[in-house]
Amino acid sequence: MKAVWYEQLGPASEVLQYGECDDPQPGPGEVRVRLAVSGVNPIDVKRRLGGRGGMTAPRVIPHFDGAGEIDAVGPNVDPQRMGQRVWVYRAQWQRDFGTAAELVSVPTECAVSLPDSVSFAEGACLGIPAMTAYPAVFADGDVRDQTILVTGGAGAVGRYAIQFAKLGGARVLATASSDEKAELATSAGADEVVNYRTEDVGQRVLELTEWQGVDRIVEVEFGGNLDASIEAIKPGGVIAAYASQAVPEPVLPFYTLMYKSVVVRHVITFQVPAELERQAVENISAWLERGELTHHLGPTFSLEQTAAAHEAVEKGAVGKVLLEVSRTR
């Protein structure tokens, strides 16, 4: 099969290689997916640069997300899965070969049926963003009639978080850095958008909630936004944080958080409890089937152009950066 890999950490143009690799074979409980599209996430870039630890093997094929068709099944897997259209998540978790390839083998539960109405490109947008957004919104229970603040509402996780919260019956506020990104958050369903570059987020959120604050915050920058989040959150509220890039080691104002009884939840898609993960897959699948989700496709590259795709992510490309692996719908 054709694939892209790296054998040392470093800049994309220097370490990513394109060529032939052995076809993977599905093991017990696994399926093999012939990929149409691979999705690129910021974590893929950070891992290649060494920001998430060192090399885990002599050769690493990157990327966690993708979509395609099952072309082989391993022992103890229903053979009727053969030929199914699927979206793939967690492909590279605790393994060295991800979706930057024509073929990938994954646990059968990580290849989720994809409705015919959803393109492979759209399916490859899901993965990490959707499976992060779901627990960030729902890990602490039902959100019906609550008010949720989604910071970075134009981002990949933020877009799905807005949609999931709205589908769950919540009112959704979002933050964005420009009018263009505010429009993206609004198109996902946000009821109000606060420009964090020109407005005081904490004060504006309080105004929009009649000085009550929000029930939950889906947080893209925990450390950098902490003061505003504490101001905006209701007593007893939840800050569900999935990143803190600008301030990776924030100082926590313990007594301030304690006296508001704020829950700080760390969210990582790879450690979601099994029942919550099952609910995520079930509900995302139902929403896809009913056509209730929209996806923001970003720049698309060929598999040979993976280095350019990584560089686009590094430059802050808007929308999910994709690799067209094969010309299948």
KERO-183828 format. One record per residue (C-alpha): x, y, z; residue number from 1; chain. Coordinates in nm, 2 decimals, always signed. Layout:
! residues N
+--------+--------+--------+-----+----+
!      X !      Y !      Z !   i ! ch !
+--------+--------+--------+-----+----+
!      X !      Y !      Z ! NUM !  A !
...
+--------+--------+--------+-----+----+
! end
This chain:
! residues 329
+--------+--------+--------+-----+----+
!      X !      Y !      Z !   i ! ch !
+--------+--------+--------+-----+----+
!  +0.00 !  +0.00 !  +0.00 !   1 !  A !
!  +0.10 !  +0.36 !  -0.04 !   2 !  A !
!  +0.15 !  +0.55 !  +0.29 !   3 !  A !
!  +0.32 !  +0.84 !  +0.46 !   4 !  A !
!  +0.55 !  +0.79 !  +0.76 !   5 !  A !
!  +0.83 !  +0.94 !  +0.97 !   6 !  A !
!  +1.12 !  +0.77 !  +1.13 !   7 !  A !
!  +1.24 !  +1.07 !  +1.33 !   8 !  A !
!  +1.08 !  +1.38 !  +1.48 !   9 !  A !
!  +1.10 !  +1.71 !  +1.31 !  10 !  A !
!  +0.96 !  +1.95 !  +1.05 !  11 !  A !
!  +0.71 !  +1.80 !  +0.81 !  12 !  A !
!  +0.91 !  +1.87 !  +0.50 !  13 !  A !
!  +1.21 !  +1.71 !  +0.65 !  14 !  A !
!  +1.08 !  +1.39 !  +0.81 !  15 !  A !
!  +0.76 !  +1.29 !  +0.63 !  16 !  A !
!  +0.82 !  +1.02 !  +0.37 !  17 !  A !
!  +0.59 !  +0.88 !  +0.10 !  18 !  A !
!  +0.62 !  +0.54 !  -0.05 !  19 !  A !
!  +0.52 !  +0.17 !  -0.03 !  20 !  A !
!  +0.45 !  -0.02 !  +0.30 !  21 !  A !
!  +0.33 !  -0.37 !  +0.37 !  22 !  A !
!  -0.05 !  -0.40 !  +0.39 !  23 !  A !
!  -0.18 !  -0.43 !  +0.74 !  24 !  A !
!  -0.37 !  -0.74 !  +0.84 !  25 !  A !
!  -0.67 !  -0.72 !  +1.08 !  26 !  A !
!  -0.61 !  -0.91 !  +1.40 !  27 !  A !
!  -0.88 !  -1.05 !  +1.64 !  28 !  A !
!  -1.16 !  -0.80 !  +1.69 !  29 !  A !
!  -1.03 !  -0.57 !  +1.41 !  30 !  A !
!  -1.14 !  -0.46 !  +1.07 !  31 !  A !
!  -0.93 !  -0.32 !  +0.79 !  32 !  A !
!  -1.04 !  -0.01 !  +0.62 !  33 !  A !
!  -0.95 !  +0.10 !  +0.26 !  34 !  A !
!  -0.93 !  +0.47 !  +0.32 !  35 !  A !
!  -1.08 !  +0.73 !  +0.09 !  36 !  A !
!  -0.99 !  +1.03 !  +0.31 !  37 !  A !
!  -0.76 !  +1.09 !  +0.61 !  38 !  A !
!  -0.82 !  +1.37 !  +0.85 !  39 !  A !
!  -0.54 !  +1.58 !  +1.00 !  40 !  A !
!  -0.56 !  +1.72 !  +1.35 !  41 !  A !
!  -0.33 !  +1.95 !  +1.55 !  42 !  A !
!  -0.23 !  +1.65 !  +1.77 !  43 !  A !
!  -0.08 !  +1.49 !  +1.46 !  44 !  A !
!  +0.14 !  +1.78 !  +1.40 !  45 !  A !
!  +0.24 !  +1.80 !  +1.77 !  46 !  A !
!  +0.33 !  +1.43 !  +1.79 !  47 !  A !
!  +0.54 !  +1.46 !  +1.48 !  48 !  A !
!  +0.73 !  +1.75 !  +1.64 !  49 !  A !
!  +0.78 !  +1.57 !  +1.97 !  50 !  A !
!  +0.53 !  +1.77 !  +2.16 !  51 !  A !
!  +0.35 !  +1.46 !  +2.29 !  52 !  A !
!  +0.65 !  +1.25 !  +2.37 !  53 !  A !
!  +0.92 !  +1.08 !  +2.17 !  54 !  A !
!  +0.91 !  +0.82 !  +1.89 !  55 !  A !
!  +0.70 !  +0.52 !  +1.98 !  56 !  A !
!  +0.84 !  +0.29 !  +1.70 !  57 !  A !
!  +1.11 !  +0.30 !  +1.43 !  58 !  A !
!  +0.84 !  +0.40 !  +1.18 !  59 !  A !
!  +0.52 !  +0.59 !  +1.25 !  60 !  A !
!  +0.23 !  +0.64 !  +1.01 !  61 !  A !
!  +0.04 !  +0.94 !  +1.15 !  62 !  A !
!  -0.33 !  +1.04 !  +1.18 !  63 !  A !
!  -0.62 !  +0.92 !  +1.40 !  64 !  A !
!  -0.92 !  +1.01 !  +1.17 !  65 !  A !
!  -1.04 !  +0.89 !  +0.83 !  66 !  A !
!  -1.32 !  +0.74 !  +0.63 !  67 !  A !
!  -1.35 !  +0.46 !  +0.38 !  68 !  A !
!  -1.48 !  +0.10 !  +0.33 !  69 !  A !
!  -1.41 !  -0.21 !  +0.52 !  70 !  A !
!  -1.23 !  -0.46 !  +0.30 !  71 !  A !
!  -1.12 !  -0.73 !  +0.54 !  72 !  A !
!  -1.22 !  -0.85 !  +0.89 !  73 !  A !
!  -1.02 !  -1.03 !  +1.16 !  74 !  A !
!  -1.12 !  -1.32 !  +1.37 !  75 !  A !
!  -1.43 !  -1.27 !  +1.59 !  76 !  A !
!  -1.57 !  -1.00 !  +1.37 !  77 !  A !
!  -1.91 !  -1.02 !  +1.19 !  78 !  A !
!  -1.82 !  -1.09 !  +0.82 !  79 !  A !
!  -2.12 !  -0.88 !  +0.72 !  80 !  A !
!  -1.91 !  -0.58 !  +0.80 !  81 !  A !
!  -1.73 !  -0.64 !  +0.48 !  82 !  A !
!  -1.79 !  -0.35 !  +0.23 !  83 !  A !
!  -1.94 !  -0.12 !  +0.49 !  84 !  A !
!  -1.88 !  +0.25 !  +0.46 !  85 !  A !
!  -1.73 !  +0.38 !  +0.78 !  86 !  A !
!  -1.57 !  +0.67 !  +0.96 !  87 !  A !
!  -1.27 !  +0.59 !  +1.17 !  88 !  A !
!  -1.16 !  +0.73 !  +1.50 !  89 !  A !
!  -0.87 !  +0.66 !  +1.74 !  90 !  A !
!  -0.68 !  +0.48 !  +1.47 !  91 !  A !
!  -0.33 !  +0.56 !  +1.60 !  92 !  A !
!  -0.41 !  +0.54 !  +1.97 !  93 !  A !
!  -0.15 !  +0.31 !  +2.13 !  94 !  A !
!  -0.05 !  +0.19 !  +1.79 !  95 !  A !
!  +0.21 !  +0.31 !  +1.54 !  96 !  A !
!  +0.01 !  +0.30 !  +1.21 !  97 !  A !
!  -0.26 !  +0.56 !  +1.15 !  98 !  A !
!  -0.48 !  +0.67 !  +0.86 !  99 !  A !
!  -0.21 !  +0.85 !  +0.64 ! 100 !  A !
!  -0.22 !  +0.54 !  +0.42 ! 101 !  A !
!  -0.44 !  +0.35 !  +0.18 ! 102 !  A !
!  -0.52 !  +0.08 !  +0.44 ! 103 !  A !
!  -0.55 !  +0.08 !  +0.82 ! 104 !  A !
!  -0.65 !  -0.19 !  +1.07 ! 105 !  A !
!  -0.85 !  -0.07 !  +1.38 ! 106 !  A !
!  -1.06 !  -0.22 !  +1.65 ! 107 !  A !
!  -1.40 !  -0.29 !  +1.50 ! 108 !  A !
!  -1.58 !  -0.04 !  +1.73 ! 109 !  A !
!  -1.35 !  +0.24 !  +1.60 ! 110 !  A !
!  -1.49 !  +0.19 !  +1.25 ! 111 !  A !
!  -1.84 !  +0.33 !  +1.27 ! 112 !  A !
!  -2.11 !  +0.29 !  +1.00 ! 113 !  A !
!  -2.13 !  +0.60 !  +0.77 ! 114 !  A !
!  -2.47 !  +0.68 !  +0.61 ! 115 !  A !
!  -2.47 !  +0.69 !  +0.23 ! 116 !  A !
!  -2.58 !  +1.06 !  +0.25 ! 117 !  A !
!  -2.25 !  +1.16 !  +0.43 ! 118 !  A !
!  -1.94 !  +1.18 !  +0.21 ! 119 !  A !
!  -1.61 !  +1.03 !  +0.31 ! 120 !  A !
!  -1.47 !  +1.38 !  +0.34 ! 121 !  A !
!  -1.74 !  +1.47 !  +0.59 ! 122 !  A !
!  -1.68 !  +1.14 !  +0.77 ! 123 !  A !
!  -1.31 !  +1.21 !  +0.80 ! 124 !  A !
!  -1.40 !  +1.54 !  +0.98 ! 125 !  A !
!  -1.55 !  +1.35 !  +1.28 ! 126 !  A !
!  -1.30 !  +1.15 !  +1.48 ! 127 !  A !
!  -1.11 !  +1.35 !  +1.74 ! 128 !  A !
!  -1.32 !  +1.67 !  +1.71 ! 129 !  A !
!  -1.66 !  +1.50 !  +1.74 ! 130 !  A !
!  -1.54 !  +1.24 !  +2.00 ! 131 !  A !
!  -1.39 !  +1.53 !  +2.21 ! 132 !  A !
!  -1.69 !  +1.76 !  +2.18 ! 133 !  A !
!  -1.94 !  +1.50 !  +2.29 ! 134 !  A !
!  -1.79 !  +1.43 !  +2.64 ! 135 !  A !
!  -1.71 !  +1.80 !  +2.68 ! 136 !  A !
!  -2.08 !  +1.87 !  +2.64 ! 137 !  A !
!  -2.24 !  +1.57 !  +2.80 ! 138 !  A !
!  -2.00 !  +1.41 !  +3.05 ! 139 !  A !
!  -2.19 !  +1.58 !  +3.33 ! 140 !  A !
!  -2.54 !  +1.49 !  +3.22 ! 141 !  A !
!  -2.83 !  +1.63 !  +3.03 ! 142 !  A !
!  -2.80 !  +1.99 !  +2.90 ! 143 !  A !
!  -3.16 !  +2.05 !  +2.82 ! 144 !  A !
!  -3.26 !  +2.41 !  +2.91 ! 145 !  A !
!  -2.90 !  +2.49 !  +3.02 ! 146 !  A !
!  -2.68 !  +2.76 !  +2.88 ! 147 !  A !
!  -2.34 !  +2.64 !  +2.74 ! 148 !  A !
!  -2.05 !  +2.86 !  +2.65 ! 149 !  A !
!  -1.83 !  +2.71 !  +2.38 ! 150 !  A !
!  -1.50 !  +2.90 !  +2.35 ! 151 !  A !
!  -1.34 !  +2.89 !  +2.00 ! 152 !  A !
!  -1.67 !  +2.82 !  +1.84 ! 153 !  A !
!  -1.53 !  +2.83 !  +1.49 ! 154 !  A !
!  -1.28 !  +2.55 !  +1.56 ! 155 !  A !
!  -1.33 !  +2.18 !  +1.48 ! 156 !  A !
!  -1.42 !  +2.07 !  +1.83 ! 157 !  A !
!  -1.61 !  +2.39 !  +1.89 ! 158 !  A !
!  -1.83 !  +2.35 !  +1.58 ! 159 !  A !
!  -1.94 !  +2.00 !  +1.69 ! 160 !  A !
!  -1.98 !  +2.11 !  +2.05 ! 161 !  A !
!  -2.22 !  +2.39 !  +1.95 ! 162 !  A !
!  -2.43 !  +2.15 !  +1.74 ! 163 !  A !
!  -2.44 !  +1.87 !  +2.00 ! 164 !  A !
!  -2.54 !  +2.12 !  +2.28 ! 165 !  A !
!  -2.82 !  +2.26 !  +2.06 ! 166 !  A !
!  -2.94 !  +1.91 !  +1.97 ! 167 !  A !
!  -2.94 !  +1.84 !  +2.34 ! 168 !  A !
!  -3.17 !  +2.13 !  +2.40 ! 169 !  A !
!  -2.93 !  +2.39 !  +2.54 ! 170 !  A !
!  -2.89 !  +2.76 !  +2.46 ! 171 !  A !
!  -2.54 !  +2.81 !  +2.32 ! 172 !  A !
!  -2.31 !  +3.11 !  +2.35 ! 173 !  A !
!  -1.97 !  +3.10 !  +2.17 ! 174 !  A !
!  -1.65 !  +3.30 !  +2.14 ! 175 !  A !
!  -1.46 !  +3.38 !  +1.82 ! 176 !  A !
!  -1.18 !  +3.61 !  +1.72 ! 177 !  A !
!  -1.33 !  +3.77 !  +1.41 ! 178 !  A !
!  -1.65 !  +3.84 !  +1.22 ! 179 !  A !
!  -1.57 !  +3.56 !  +0.98 ! 180 !  A !
!  -1.53 !  +3.31 !  +1.26 ! 181 !  A !
!  -1.83 !  +3.45 !  +1.44 ! 182 !  A !
!  -2.03 !  +3.36 !  +1.12 ! 183 !  A !
!  -1.89 !  +3.01 !  +1.13 ! 184 !  A !
!  -2.00 !  +2.97 !  +1.49 ! 185 !  A !
!  -2.35 !  +3.11 !  +1.41 ! 186 !  A !
!  -2.38 !  +2.87 !  +1.11 ! 187 !  A !
!  -2.32 !  +2.58 !  +1.35 ! 188 !  A !
!  -2.61 !  +2.71 !  +1.57 ! 189 !  A !
!  -2.47 !  +2.94 !  +1.83 ! 190 !  A !
!  -2.74 !  +3.17 !  +1.97 ! 191 !  A !
!  -2.49 !  +3.45 !  +2.05 ! 192 !  A !
!  -2.12 !  +3.50 !  +1.96 ! 193 !  A !
!  -1.88 !  +3.71 !  +2.17 ! 194 !  A !
!  -1.56 !  +3.85 !  +1.99 ! 195 !  A !
!  -1.29 !  +3.78 !  +2.25 ! 196 !  A !
!  -1.06 !  +4.03 !  +2.08 ! 197 !  A !
!  -1.29 !  +4.33 !  +2.12 ! 198 !  A !
!  -1.52 !  +4.24 !  +2.41 ! 199 !  A !
!  -1.48 !  +4.15 !  +2.77 ! 200 !  A !
!  -1.59 !  +3.79 !  +2.76 ! 201 !  A !
!  -1.68 !  +3.74 !  +3.12 ! 202 !  A !
!  -1.88 !  +4.06 !  +3.14 ! 203 !  A !
!  -2.05 !  +4.00 !  +2.80 ! 204 !  A !
!  -2.15 !  +3.65 !  +2.90 ! 205 !  A !
!  -2.30 !  +3.77 !  +3.23 ! 206 !  A !
!  -2.50 !  +4.04 !  +3.03 ! 207 !  A !
!  -2.63 !  +3.77 !  +2.79 ! 208 !  A !
!  -2.74 !  +3.55 !  +3.08 ! 209 !  A !
!  -2.90 !  +3.83 !  +3.29 ! 210 !  A !
!  -2.60 !  +3.81 !  +3.53 ! 211 !  A !
!  -2.66 !  +3.44 !  +3.61 ! 212 !  A !
!  -2.37 !  +3.30 !  +3.42 ! 213 !  A !
!  -2.35 !  +2.98 !  +3.22 ! 214 !  A !
!  -2.40 !  +2.62 !  +3.34 ! 215 !  A !
!  -2.11 !  +2.47 !  +3.15 ! 216 !  A !
!  -1.81 !  +2.59 !  +2.95 ! 217 !  A !
!  -1.65 !  +2.38 !  +2.67 ! 218 !  A !
!  -1.30 !  +2.52 !  +2.69 ! 219 !  A !
!  -1.03 !  +2.53 !  +2.42 ! 220 !  A !
!  -0.78 !  +2.74 !  +2.62 ! 221 !  A !
!  -0.82 !  +2.66 !  +2.99 ! 222 !  A !
!  -0.52 !  +2.86 !  +3.12 ! 223 !  A !
!  -0.55 !  +3.16 !  +2.89 ! 224 !  A !
!  -0.93 !  +3.20 !  +2.95 ! 225 !  A !
!  -0.94 !  +3.10 !  +3.32 ! 226 !  A !
!  -1.02 !  +3.45 !  +3.46 ! 227 !  A !
!  -1.30 !  +3.50 !  +3.21 ! 228 !  A !
!  -1.43 !  +3.15 !  +3.27 ! 229 !  A !
!  -1.45 !  +3.19 !  +3.64 ! 230 !  A !
!  -1.64 !  +3.52 !  +3.59 ! 231 !  A !
!  -1.88 !  +3.36 !  +3.34 ! 232 !  A !
!  -1.96 !  +3.03 !  +3.51 ! 233 !  A !
!  -2.25 !  +2.98 !  +3.75 ! 234 !  A !
!  -2.19 !  +2.85 !  +4.10 ! 235 !  A !
!  -2.18 !  +2.47 !  +4.07 ! 236 !  A !
!  -2.10 !  +2.49 !  +3.70 ! 237 !  A !
!  -1.86 !  +2.28 !  +3.50 ! 238 !  A !
!  -1.55 !  +2.39 !  +3.29 ! 239 !  A !
!  -1.48 !  +2.10 !  +3.05 ! 240 !  A !
!  -1.13 !  +2.17 !  +2.92 ! 241 !  A !
!  -0.97 !  +1.99 !  +2.63 ! 242 !  A !
!  -0.67 !  +2.21 !  +2.57 ! 243 !  A !
!  -0.45 !  +2.48 !  +2.73 ! 244 !  A !
!  -0.19 !  +2.55 !  +2.47 ! 245 !  A !
!  -0.12 !  +2.92 !  +2.54 ! 246 !  A !
!  -0.08 !  +2.86 !  +2.92 ! 247 !  A !
!  -0.01 !  +2.49 !  +2.96 ! 248 !  A !
!  +0.06 !  +2.51 !  +3.34 ! 249 !  A !
!  -0.19 !  +2.76 !  +3.47 ! 250 !  A !
!  -0.20 !  +2.86 !  +3.84 ! 251 !  A !
!  -0.54 !  +2.76 !  +3.98 ! 252 !  A !
!  -0.71 !  +3.01 !  +4.22 ! 253 !  A !
!  -0.82 !  +2.73 !  +4.45 ! 254 !  A !
!  -1.04 !  +2.92 !  +4.69 ! 255 !  A !
!  -1.21 !  +3.12 !  +4.41 ! 256 !  A !
!  -1.30 !  +2.80 !  +4.23 ! 257 !  A !
!  -1.40 !  +2.64 !  +4.56 ! 258 !  A !
!  -1.63 !  +2.91 !  +4.68 ! 259 !  A !
!  -1.81 !  +2.89 !  +4.34 ! 260 !  A !
!  -1.81 !  +2.51 !  +4.37 ! 261 !  A !
!  -1.68 !  +2.49 !  +4.01 ! 262 !  A !
!  -1.60 !  +2.15 !  +3.86 ! 263 !  A !
!  -1.29 !  +2.15 !  +3.63 ! 264 !  A !
!  -1.32 !  +1.85 !  +3.40 ! 265 !  A !
!  -1.02 !  +1.74 !  +3.18 ! 266 !  A !
!  -1.14 !  +1.59 !  +2.85 ! 267 !  A !
!  -0.93 !  +1.37 !  +2.62 ! 268 !  A !
!  -1.10 !  +1.16 !  +2.36 ! 269 !  A !
!  -0.87 !  +0.86 !  +2.42 ! 270 !  A !
!  -0.98 !  +0.82 !  +2.79 ! 271 !  A !
!  -1.36 !  +0.86 !  +2.76 ! 272 !  A !
!  -1.54 !  +0.61 !  +2.98 ! 273 !  A !
!  -1.68 !  +0.32 !  +2.78 ! 274 !  A !
!  -2.05 !  +0.39 !  +2.84 ! 275 !  A !
!  -2.01 !  +0.76 !  +2.75 ! 276 !  A !
!  -1.81 !  +0.66 !  +2.43 ! 277 !  A !
!  -2.09 !  +0.42 !  +2.34 ! 278 !  A !
!  -2.35 !  +0.70 !  +2.38 ! 279 !  A !
!  -2.13 !  +0.93 !  +2.17 ! 280 !  A !
!  -2.11 !  +0.69 !  +1.88 ! 281 !  A !
!  -2.49 !  +0.61 !  +1.91 ! 282 !  A !
!  -2.60 !  +0.97 !  +1.91 ! 283 !  A !
!  -2.36 !  +1.09 !  +1.65 ! 284 !  A !
!  -2.47 !  +0.81 !  +1.42 ! 285 !  A !
!  -2.83 !  +0.90 !  +1.47 ! 286 !  A !
!  -2.77 !  +1.27 !  +1.40 ! 287 !  A !
!  -2.57 !  +1.18 !  +1.09 ! 288 !  A !
!  -2.85 !  +0.95 !  +0.97 ! 289 !  A !
!  -3.11 !  +1.23 !  +1.01 ! 290 !  A !
!  -2.89 !  +1.48 !  +0.84 ! 291 !  A !
!  -2.87 !  +1.70 !  +1.15 ! 292 !  A !
!  -2.49 !  +1.77 !  +1.16 ! 293 !  A !
!  -2.29 !  +1.99 !  +0.94 ! 294 !  A !
!  -1.91 !  +1.97 !  +0.89 ! 295 !  A !
!  -1.65 !  +2.23 !  +0.80 ! 296 !  A !
!  -1.42 !  +2.09 !  +0.54 ! 297 !  A !
!  -1.09 !  +2.27 !  +0.52 ! 298 !  A !
!  -0.80 !  +2.26 !  +0.26 ! 299 !  A !
!  -0.77 !  +1.92 !  +0.09 ! 300 !  A !
!  -0.44 !  +1.76 !  -0.02 ! 301 !  A !
!  -0.33 !  +1.44 !  -0.18 ! 302 !  A !
!  -0.16 !  +1.17 !  +0.02 ! 303 !  A !
!  +0.18 !  +1.27 !  -0.14 ! 304 !  A !
!  +0.12 !  +1.62 !  -0.01 ! 305 !  A !
!  +0.09 !  +1.53 !  +0.36 ! 306 !  A !
!  +0.38 !  +1.76 !  +0.45 ! 307 !  A !
!  +0.19 !  +2.05 !  +0.30 ! 308 !  A !
!  -0.12 !  +1.94 !  +0.49 ! 309 !  A !
!  +0.07 !  +1.94 !  +0.82 ! 310 !  A !
!  +0.21 !  +2.29 !  +0.74 ! 311 !  A !
!  -0.15 !  +2.41 !  +0.67 ! 312 !  A !
!  -0.25 !  +2.29 !  +1.02 ! 313 !  A !
!  +0.05 !  +2.46 !  +1.17 ! 314 !  A !
!  -0.05 !  +2.79 !  +1.00 ! 315 !  A !
!  -0.40 !  +2.77 !  +1.15 ! 316 !  A !
!  -0.61 !  +2.65 !  +0.86 ! 317 !  A !
!  -0.98 !  +2.70 !  +0.92 ! 318 !  A !
!  -1.18 !  +2.38 !  +0.88 ! 319 !  A !
!  -1.06 !  +2.02 !  +0.89 ! 320 !  A !
!  -0.75 !  +1.96 !  +0.68 ! 321 !  A !
!  -0.80 !  +1.65 !  +0.47 ! 322 !  A !
!  -0.60 !  +1.41 !  +0.26 ! 323 !  A !
!  -0.76 !  +1.25 !  -0.04 ! 324 !  A !
!  -0.62 !  +0.90 !  -0.03 ! 325 !  A !
!  -0.83 !  +0.75 !  -0.31 ! 326 !  A !
!  -1.10 !  +0.89 !  -0.54 ! 327 !  A !
!  -1.39 !  +0.72 !  -0.38 ! 328 !  A !
!  -1.71 !  +0.91 !  -0.29 ! 329 !  A !
+--------+--------+--------+-----+----+
! end
